[in-house]
Amino acid sequence: MATLAQVAQHAGVSASTVSYVLSGKRTISTATRLRVEQSIRELGYHPNAGARALASSRSNIIALMVPLRTDMYVPVMMEIAVAVATTARTHGYDVLLLTGEEGPDAVRRVTGSGLADAMILMDVELDDERLPLLRGTDQPSVLIGLPADTSGLTCVDLDFEATGALCVDHLAMLGHRDIAVIGEAPAVYERHTGFAERTLDGLRSRAGELGVRVLHRPCGGGYDAMSVTLARILDERPGTSGFVVQNEQAVEPLLALLRRQGLAVPEDVSVVAVCPDQVAVQASVRLTSVSIPAQEMGRHAVERLVAKLDGRGTDDVVLIAPELTVRTSTGPAPTAAS
């Protein structure tokens, strides 16, 4: 393994210059810095983590808090986590994954232990109990999610309000006037989880503007839960011709149950999903969907966190605009088609 002295000799500079390039403690000319970085790459030099931490008072670790709950779709959470980890690695940081439901205690543990230089928090609630601690510490943090009050925070998220509005726009354009929203499990709304609440707000607001009726029903995962939910919807609103699904585990049970009811997709009813593209294209009917930009969310979060660590970042909110992809699960409402 190459040493710092070998890097210095290869680049034709002193060992202290290499150290300054690595730590950023002194300004080094661009030409010299590029030469040193080139030598580091060619020799495959990796600074000793312990020595680097002692020299810089940094661990070069980012704590990622991902509470893995049974009522959440874990593959999406893990896709975001992988994006965080790979982006962090390009900036020279490793990721410490915290998956427990510790809430404020997890924040206290990270800020009090020195295990990590900064934090990224996921599964953000509108009135998240972790936020007062974040605002009260100097340790940089970024939320992947949007609370009700974003003051003093840096947040990255899909614009879920615009996502809900986009789903209604698409169905209304096709003539659908009665829409049912099949949401996440009831516990997600009981916690006032930000993404679910904001999607619903966007749906209801745009539906009110367009004169579309919306019926929202939370739904647990699995066939049995979806069967009960669909029966309630069709009993309360038998004229329902459009469905918006924000629950990946309910997608395939819904499609199967609609077939059993003799309702063809999209001839009789249309279905729009808020889900990863993989879920949409692998469903038994290729779903018109708004995708979850997991990789983009993870990358933006790390880049803003690294900027904060480097003294360049400011508190801001980054909302990624939703994109709807039309596939074969949506078509004109039966009355509009006739």
C-alpha positions in Angstrom: 0.0 0.0 0.0 1.4 3.4 -1.0 2.4 5.8 1.8 2.0 9.6 2.1 5.8 10.0 1.5 5.6 8.0 -1.7 2.7 10.2 -2.9 4.8 13.3 -2.2 7.8 11.9 -4.1 5.7 10.9 -7.0 4.1 14.3 -7.2 7.4 16.2 -6.6 6.2 18.0 -3.5 6.7 17.8 0.3 4.8 15.4 2.5 3.3 18.4 4.3 1.8 19.6 0.9 0.2 16.3 0.4 -1.2 16.5 3.9 -2.6 20.0 3.3 -4.3 18.8 0.0 -6.0 16.0 1.9 -7.1 18.1 4.9 -7.8 21.3 3.1 -6.3 23.3 6.0 -4.2 25.5 3.7 -4.7 26.9 0.3 -2.7 25.0 -2.3 -2.4 26.2 -5.9 -4.7 24.5 -8.4 -1.8 23.0 -10.4 -0.1 21.5 -7.3 -3.4 20.2 -5.9 -4.3 18.5 -9.2 -0.8 17.0 -9.4 -1.1 15.6 -5.9 -4.6 14.2 -6.6 -3.3 12.5 -9.8 -0.5 10.8 -7.8 -3.0 9.7 -5.2 -5.1 8.1 -7.8 -2.2 6.5 -9.7 -0.7 5.0 -6.5 -4.0 4.0 -5.0 -3.2 5.9 -1.8 -5.8 5.7 1.1 -5.2 7.8 4.2 -5.2 5.9 7.5 -8.7 6.5 8.9 -7.6 6.7 12.5 -4.8 9.1 11.8 -7.0 11.2 9.6 -9.6 11.5 12.2 -7.1 12.5 14.9 -5.5 15.1 12.6 -8.8 16.7 11.4 -11.1 16.0 14.4 -13.4 14.3 11.9 -14.5 10.7 11.6 -15.3 11.0 7.9 -18.6 9.1 8.7 -22.1 10.2 7.9 -24.9 8.8 10.1 -28.0 7.8 8.1 -31.1 7.3 10.2 -33.5 4.9 8.4 -36.2 3.5 10.8 -37.2 0.2 9.2 -40.9 0.0 10.1 -43.2 -2.9 9.0 -45.7 -0.4 7.6 -43.2 1.1 5.2 -42.0 -0.2 1.8 -38.4 -1.1 2.7 -37.0 -1.5 -0.9 -37.5 2.3 -1.5 -35.9 3.2 1.8 -32.9 0.9 0.9 -32.6 2.3 -2.6 -32.3 5.8 -1.1 -29.8 4.4 1.5 -27.6 2.9 -1.3 -27.7 6.2 -3.2 -26.5 8.0 0.0 -23.7 5.5 0.6 -22.4 5.5 -3.0 -22.5 9.3 -3.2 -20.9 9.7 0.2 -18.1 7.4 -0.9 -17.2 9.6 -3.8 -16.7 12.4 -1.3 -14.5 10.3 1.0 -17.2 9.5 3.6 -18.5 6.2 4.9 -22.0 5.8 6.1 -23.2 4.5 9.5 -26.7 3.0 9.1 -29.1 3.4 12.1 -32.3 1.4 11.5 -33.9 1.4 14.9 -37.0 3.4 15.9 -35.1 5.4 18.5 -36.3 8.9 17.5 -34.6 11.7 19.5 -32.4 9.2 21.4 -30.6 8.3 18.1 -29.9 12.0 17.4 -28.5 12.4 21.0 -26.4 9.3 20.6 -24.8 10.5 17.3 -24.2 14.1 18.5 -22.9 13.0 21.9 -20.6 10.2 20.8 -18.5 11.8 18.0 -19.2 8.7 15.9 -20.2 10.7 12.9 -19.5 14.2 11.5 -23.1 14.7 10.2 -26.5 13.2 9.9 -29.1 12.4 7.2 -32.6 11.6 8.6 -35.3 9.8 6.7 -39.0 8.9 7.5 -39.7 12.5 8.4 -42.9 13.3 10.1 -44.7 16.7 9.9 -44.0 17.4 13.6 -40.9 15.2 14.0 -39.6 14.9 17.5 -36.0 14.9 16.3 -36.2 18.4 14.9 -35.7 20.4 18.1 -32.4 18.5 18.7 -31.2 19.1 15.2 -31.9 22.8 15.5 -30.0 22.9 18.8 -26.8 21.3 17.7 -24.0 22.6 15.5 -23.6 19.2 13.8 -24.7 19.4 10.1 -27.8 17.5 9.1 -30.1 17.0 6.1 -33.6 15.6 6.0 -34.8 13.4 3.2 -38.4 14.4 3.8 -40.3 17.6 4.6 -41.7 18.6 8.0 -44.4 21.2 8.6 -41.8 23.8 9.7 -38.6 23.8 7.6 -37.0 26.8 9.3 -33.3 26.2 10.2 -33.3 22.9 8.3 -32.0 21.6 5.0 -34.5 19.3 3.3 -34.5 17.2 0.1 -37.7 15.5 -1.1 -39.9 14.7 -4.1 -42.6 17.4 -4.3 -45.4 15.2 -3.0 -48.0 17.9 -3.1 -47.3 18.4 -6.8 -47.3 14.6 -7.2 -50.8 14.3 -5.9 -52.0 17.2 -8.1 -50.3 15.6 -11.1 -52.2 12.3 -10.6 -55.5 14.2 -10.4 -54.7 16.3 -13.5 -54.0 13.1 -15.5 -57.2 11.3 -14.5 -59.4 14.4 -14.8 -58.0 15.0 -18.3 -59.3 11.5 -19.2 -62.8 12.4 -17.9 -62.7 10.7 -14.5 -64.8 12.5 -11.9 -64.8 10.0 -9.0 -61.3 9.0 -7.8 -60.4 6.7 -4.9 -57.0 7.1 -3.3 -55.6 3.9 -1.8 -53.0 5.1 0.7 -50.4 3.7 2.9 -51.1 1.7 6.1 -53.2 3.6 8.7 -50.1 3.9 11.0 -48.3 6.0 8.4 -51.1 8.6 8.7 -51.4 8.3 12.4 -47.7 9.3 12.6 -48.4 12.2 10.2 -45.6 11.1 7.9 -44.7 13.9 5.6 -44.8 12.3 2.2 -48.2 10.6 2.7 -49.8 13.7 4.2 -48.5 16.0 1.5 -49.6 13.7 -1.4 -53.1 13.7 0.0 -53.1 17.5 0.4 -52.0 17.9 -3.2 -54.7 15.5 -4.4 -57.5 17.1 -2.5 -56.5 20.6 -3.4 -56.4 20.0 -7.1 -59.5 17.8 -7.1 -61.4 20.7 -5.5 -60.2 23.0 -8.2 -61.3 20.7 -10.9 -64.6 19.5 -9.4 -63.4 16.0 -8.9 -64.6 13.9 -6.0 -61.9 12.1 -4.0 -62.3 9.3 -1.5 -59.2 8.4 0.5 -58.8 5.0 2.2 -55.6 3.9 4.0 -54.8 0.2 3.4 -52.5 -2.3 5.0 -50.4 -4.6 2.9 -51.6 -7.8 1.4 -54.6 -9.2 -0.5 -57.0 -9.5 2.5 -56.6 -5.8 3.5 -56.9 -4.7 -0.1 -60.1 -6.8 -0.5 -61.8 -5.1 2.4 -60.6 -1.6 1.3 -61.8 -2.1 -2.3 -65.2 -3.4 -1.1 -65.7 -0.3 1.0 -64.8 2.0 -1.8 -67.1 0.4 -4.3 -69.9 0.3 -1.8 -69.5 4.0 -0.9 -68.7 5.3 -4.4 -69.9 2.7 -6.9 -69.2 5.2 -9.7 -65.5 5.3 -9.0 -63.5 5.0 -12.2 -60.1 6.2 -11.2 -57.7 4.9 -8.6 -54.5 6.6 -7.2 -52.4 4.1 -5.3 -49.6 5.2 -2.9 -48.9 1.9 -1.4 -46.5 -0.5 -3.3 -47.8 -3.6 -1.5 -51.4 -2.9 -2.5 -50.7 -2.6 -6.3 -50.9 -6.2 -7.3 -53.7 -7.2 -4.9 -55.7 -4.2 -6.3 -55.2 -5.3 -9.9 -56.2 -8.9 -9.1 -59.3 -7.8 -7.2 -60.4 -5.5 -10.0 -60.2 -8.5 -12.4 -62.3 -10.6 -10.0 -64.9 -7.8 -9.9 -65.1 -7.9 -13.7 -63.5 -4.5 -14.0 -61.0 -4.2 -16.9 -58.0 -1.9 -16.7 -58.1 0.6 -18.3 -61.4 0.1 -20.1 -63.6 0.2 -17.0 -61.2 1.8 -14.4 -57.9 3.6 -14.6 -55.0 3.2 -12.1 -52.2 5.6 -11.4 -49.5 4.7 -8.9 -46.9 6.7 -6.9 -44.1 4.1 -6.8 -40.7 3.1 -8.1 -40.5 2.5 -11.9 -39.6 -1.2 -11.2 -42.9 -1.7 -9.5 -44.9 0.1 -12.2 -43.4 -1.9 -15.2 -43.4 -5.3 -13.5 -47.1 -5.1 -12.4 -49.6 -7.4 -14.2 -50.8 -4.2 -16.0 -48.0 -1.7 -16.8 -48.9 1.2 -14.5 -49.1 4.9 -15.3 -47.0 6.2 -12.5 -45.1 9.0 -10.8 -41.7 7.5 -10.0 -39.9 7.9 -6.7 -36.5 9.5 -7.6 -34.6 7.6 -4.9 -31.1 8.0 -6.3 -31.6 11.7 -7.0 -32.9 12.2 -3.4 -29.9 10.4 -1.9 -27.4 12.2 -4.1 -28.9 15.7 -3.4 -28.9 15.0 0.4 -25.2 14.0 0.5 -24.1 16.9 -1.7 -25.8 19.4 0.5 -24.4 17.7 3.6 -20.9 17.7 2.3 -21.3 21.4 1.4 -22.2 22.1 5.0 -19.2 20.2 6.3 -17.0 22.2 4.0 -18.5 25.5 5.3 -20.3 26.2 2.0 -23.8 25.0 2.7 -26.9 27.0 3.7 -30.3 25.9 5.0 -32.6 25.3 2.0 -35.4 23.1 0.7 -34.9 21.1 -2.5 -38.1 19.8 -4.0 -37.7 17.5 -7.0 -40.4 18.0 -9.6 -42.6 14.9 -10.2 -42.7 13.2 -13.6 -45.7 11.1 -14.7 -45.1 8.3 -17.2 -48.2 7.2 -19.0 -48.4 3.4 -19.5 -51.3 1.1 -20.2 -53.3 1.3 -16.9 -55.0 4.6 -17.7 -57.6 5.5 -20.3 -60.7 7.6 -20.9 -63.4 7.2 -18.2 -66.2 4.9 -19.4 -68.7 7.8 -19.8 -66.1 10.0 -21.6 -65.3 7.1 -24.0 -68.9 6.5 -24.8 
